[in-house]
Amino acid sequence: MTEITDFDSLRRAMAENSEQPEGPARNARAEQLLVEAEKLNIPLAVIEALGHQLKVYNYSSEKAKMFVPFARLLRMWDERPEDFDEYETHSLHWVFKWMSAGMLDQPHIPLASVEKWLGEMEHRYRLAGHSERAVRSAEFSVAAHVGDVARAERAFAAWLAADRDSMADCHACELHGQGWWQAERGRDAEALELWAPVLEGAYTCAHEPHTVLASSLVPLLRLGRPEEARAHHLRGFRLVRAMESMRGAYADHVEFCALTGNEARGLELLAERPAYFTDEGHPRSRLEFLSVVVLLMGRLSELGLGGQQVPGPAGRVWTAADLAAHARGEALALAARYDERNGTSHVSERACARMAQRPLVERLPLGVRAARPAPSVVAPPAPTQEAAEPEPADLLAKARRLSDTLQPHAVEAWAAVARAAEGIELDARDRAEIVDHEAMGRGPEGAETFERAAELYAEAGDPGEALAARARAAYVRALAGDVDEALAAVADPYDRVLALYAEGGTEVRQAAGVLMGRARILMRRVHEADGPLAESVLTEAETAVRELLALVDGRAGDDVRLAARVAEGHAMLAELAARSGNAEAGAELFARAAGEFVAAGLPWFAVEYEARLAGLAHQLGDLVEAERALRAALEHGGAFLEPVGRAQLHLQLAEVVGGRGEAEEAAEHALEAAHWADEAGEGPTLGAWARHQLGGFLVRQGRWAEAAEVLESALADLSAETHGDGVVVQTQWWLGDCLSELGEHRAAAERRLQAAETARHWPEQHDHATLAHLAAESLGQAGLPAEADQAYARAGELWRSLGNVHGLVRSLRARAWLALRTEDGTEAARELMTSAVEECADALGAADDEETRVRLVVELGHTHRQYGDLLARSASEDADDDAIRAALEEALCQMAEAVAVFVSLGDDALHARTGAELAAGWLETDLGRPADAAARARAVLRAYADGEAEVDFEGGGDEMVGARRAEAEQLLQVAEEQKDR
């Protein structure tokens, strides 16, 4: 912490404090610095310390503290305006706007005082010669707050009509306010149009695009643009998460979660900011926050989760219902205070409307981990006379219709028959079918129940179906793991049904049921084999399947069950072909089976085989067929597809589509995969992998903030044991890239160092070297030169061990630039850059092919160029003239070397050559050689004359050509002027 000994140290301390995170600690330091400023007995020091205090209060939850330092500043201005320099004079008038908004936010300050202050602001701005734009903006805020729409519209128009001057809010903030009013009046499209320049990055400031992203969420949902809303949430929440002063924007994100089926994420947001429930320094944002808390808790209660424990104010345990009541009471009491002050009911009406909103999207997947709260099981209402239970006969007819046509939920329909038939005498056939379907619902544990069904079928006079039920019993024993016992159990039904069918004692359907059971059991042997399969196992299974097909094929007619037997038989043959190494035949048969299921009106049965077909097609390199099959599987699965199956299909499709470069569509499928994995309870496993993939596809699109949120979420669940350390490293790598692009360099360095530490143990060290190099870049950008130098040195060692001269040279150059930033580091910088030149030259001498030689020549040219730049930068202004001149002469020599190297490459290095030529020309002017500088400028202009090459080794084009020509013309003009002096 800087010790305050004079005005300069005070200013350094205030600058340091400004860089600290928002919050009470920063505010307390500002208060301490004011005390230190007063000890200096310098009026301007006190003025600056008061201004610093005002700023940190404004950007915190303690906004109510602003009024005291401002009153003191205003008094000092009125008494001795000469004590204020130009900057502090501007700041004093600028802060008038903060005071106006700050008073409006405090319900204990009378509205008359606010209006009086608005008049004071207008008077002082007029005296200072400022436009009334900021005044009308403040008046608009007052009118909009109290609900005076007519006055607000007039002030709004006057605000836009007034000239912008130095007192006007920045463009970003103004556009936010203007768009907010359009959205408030129900003009969402106009709001988004106004916000577009801020959202696109044309205008930014300390709080933008943070607030615009937050404010745009509900308008986008209302306009039916949920994908954009999702992107704005992921991007915007990163910006407001660490900023204590942005409770209102934070509330917008909680509201978004409540309106899009993301209640679990909303709870996570509440848990991150417990102080937001109670901080009273800015009552208006507290009202906004409490209002959306009520909204979120209401959604949970509607889902049957009113008794769920939720985050709330410290000091007690809260349920959703408790917190809803508490937050509603607090919010309405606070709104009533505003309304009492304002003389209207506007604030309460807005708060109530916000609390009562209905979801705008039933479920909007976000891609980040957050399991959806499961609703409590609510008992169905007791049947009334008006809605009596269906008759058992009707339920029986429905169940039989569903099972005969293999429709989904047939088992559930038979369970309903069983419940309705309790206490009712049924014939043996009906009882047999009920028990048969009960067994189907029990899975591997249904063998004994199938045997009971067989007895009932026999009692009903259907020996064929009895044998089929015994075959089903045998098959579920195979599913339980005892294939040999199952084969023994099916042998008798198999022999008997064939004899019975030959005698005409049963039909094809029953015989096919037994043969299918036996074929399935034999296929279990294939499924359970770990290594290579014995030929006899494959042959026996194939024989059983072909026997089934010989029986059924051509006899199915309109019988859906028989058509399904044929399709399943072909699917079995497909699997056997694939296991035998004949992937082409397997793919053809899976496609045939899927087509037969669809033709039979059973598309949901085709899903498994279309997924298998996709895998084989991918293996065969037929990505078009793989993609077609996956899309068909998703289409055919429809509403009957289980969440985990849907997740797997979307994830496979994301990989295929992403592989052909369609990152945007691939991201959509990865997003769906993450969502359905969470729904299936597979968030930490399959969901984490899907988020990893989604993050990578977002990185490809340059959607850095969204990708960072998703990748951070993925890392919370990814593990080397479950997903592999390669996946973990890649996720950290991508996240480091995102954080670097977002300017979060220290965090980027941490992620890259974590990834490098894992890669350090891999046999191949290229990734380790690359990550160490990237970490060094981030450390340097984070202002940690010593740590960056250490990381670059490590990367350099790795590049050397790998024989990668380019990586080694670049690490040496980076270290040289770092050394130059240190005290007395010029000599070390020279040595490092000299080493870089020597490494290039040595490698060039050993190059044994033309491509390698050309790449090394380019690297050598860039190294000479950077060496020249470094030497020119090393010429300290404090040095004597001779030392400066010597440094510039050395720099010019290196630039000349760079030009010569690039010349040797011809037009492939045109832009690199002209760039070095211009740099050399500017050095010539610094050395007082205008003729030489002019000659270099003319050389550049000649290089681009007559439509010469416009693309160099590193790329380029018309824009680069224009820039080079313009700089050459400027250099020529400076040189000519220098000649004339």
Salt bridges, closest charged atoms under 4 A:
GLU22 OE2 - HIS207 NE2 3.92
GLU31 OE2 - LYS65 NZ 3.51
GLU36 OE2 - LYS39 NZ 3.49
GLU38 OE2 - ARG72 NH1 2.72
GLU48 OE2 - ARG11 NH2 2.68
GLU62 OE2 - LYS65 NZ 3.32
ASP78 OD2 - ARG124 NH2 3.04
GLU82 OE2 - ARG80 NH1 3.42
ASP83 OD2 - ARG80 NE 2.86
ASP105 OD2 - HIS282 NE2 2.75
ASP105 OD1 - ARG284 NH2 2.63
GLU115 OE2 - ARG151 NH1 2.75
GLU120 OE2 - ARG124 NE 2.60
GLU122 OE2 - ARG126 NH2 3.24
GLU122 OE2 - ARG136 NH1 3.52
GLU132 OE1 - ARG136 NH1 2.98
GLU139 OE1 - ARG136 NE 2.82
GLU139 OE2 - ARG151 NE 3.10
GLU153 OE2 - ARG187 NH2 3.70
ASP165 OD2 - HIS130 ND1 3.77
ASP169 OD1 - LYS97 NZ 2.60
GLU174 OE2 - ARG133 NE 2.90
GLU174 OE1 - ARG164 NH1 2.83
GLU184 OE2 - ARG350 NE 2.67
ASP188 OD1 - ARG222 NH2 2.79
GLU208 OE2 - HIS176 ND1 3.94
GLU228 OE2 - ARG225 NE 2.79
ASP252 OD1 - ARG354 NH2 2.65
GLU255 OE1 - ARG354 NH2 3.00
GLU263 OE2 - ARG299 NH2 3.40
GLU272 OE1 - ARG241 NE 3.15
GLU302 OE1 - ARG299 NH1 2.80
GLU302 OE2 - ARG358 NH1 2.63
ASP322 OD2 - ARG316 NH2 3.44
GLU330 OE1 - ARG286 NH2 2.70
ASP404 OD1 - ARG509 NH1 3.79
GLU412 OE2 - HIS409 ND1 3.80
ASP430 OD1 - ARG400 NH2 2.89
GLU433 OE2 - ARG400 NH2 2.50
GLU433 OE2 - ARG429 NE 3.56
ASP436 OD2 - ARG472 NH2 2.73
GLU438 OE1 - ARG452 NH2 3.98
GLU451 OE2 - ARG477 NH1 3.53
GLU459 OE2 - ARG431 NH2 3.49
ASP462 OD2 - ARG429 NH1 2.53
GLU465 OE2 - ARG472 NH2 3.20
ASP484 OD1 - ARG525 NH2 3.65
GLU485 OE2 - ARG477 NE 3.50
ASP492 OD2 - ARG470 NH1 3.20
ASP492 OD2 - ARG496 NH1 3.64
GLU528 OE2 - ARG524 NH2 3.48
GLU540 OE1 - ARG525 NH1 3.37
GLU542 OE2 - ARG546 NE 2.91
GLU547 OE1 - ARG518 NH1 3.98
ASP559 OD2 - ARG509 NH2 3.23
GLU568 OE1 - ARG520 NH2 2.82
GLU575 OE2 - HIS527 NE2 2.86
GLU575 OE1 - ARG612 NH1 3.87
GLU596 OE1 - HIS570 ND1 2.82
GLU596 OE2 - ARG592 NE 3.27
GLU610 OE2 - HIS636 ND1 2.74
GLU625 OE2 - ARG628 NH2 2.99
GLU627 OE2 - ARG631 NH2 2.85
GLU627 OE2 - ARG660 NH2 2.69
GLU662 OE2 - ARG660 NH1 3.83
GLU665 OE2 - ARG631 NH2 2.53
GLU665 OE1 - ARG660 NH2 3.96
GLU665 OE2 - HIS669 NE2 3.21
ASP678 OD1 - ARG691 NH2 2.90
GLU679 OE2 - ARG363 NH2 3.54
GLU706 OE1 - ARG703 NH2 2.80
GLU709 OE2 - ARG238 NH1 3.18
GLU709 OE2 - ARG241 NH1 3.20
GLU709 OE1 - ARG265 NH2 3.37
GLU712 OE1 - ARG238 NH1 2.83
ASP717 OD2 - ARG369 NE 2.78
ASP737 OD1 - ARG752 NH2 2.80
GLU744 OE1 - ARG238 NH2 3.23
GLU757 OE2 - ARG760 NH2 2.75
GLU757 OE2 - HIS761 NE2 3.72
ASP789 OD1 - ARG815 NE 2.85
GLU797 OE1 - ARG794 NH1 3.37
GLU839 OE2 - ARG800 NH2 3.05
GLU850 OE2 - ARG853 NH2 3.14
GLU859 OE1 - HIS806 ND1 2.77
GLU859 OE1 - ARG810 NH2 2.82
GLU859 OE2 - ARG813 NH1 2.97
ASP869 OD2 - ARG865 NE 3.25
GLU889 OE2 - ARG929 NH2 2.22
GLU890 OE1 - ARG830 NH1 2.71
GLU917 OE2 - ARG936 NH1 2.54
GLU924 OE1 - ARG929 NH1 3.72
GLU924 OE2 - ARG936 NE 3.17
GLU954 OE2 - HIS862 NE2 2.32
GLU976 OE2 - ARG938 NH2 3.14
GLU976 OE2 - LYS979 NZ 3.71
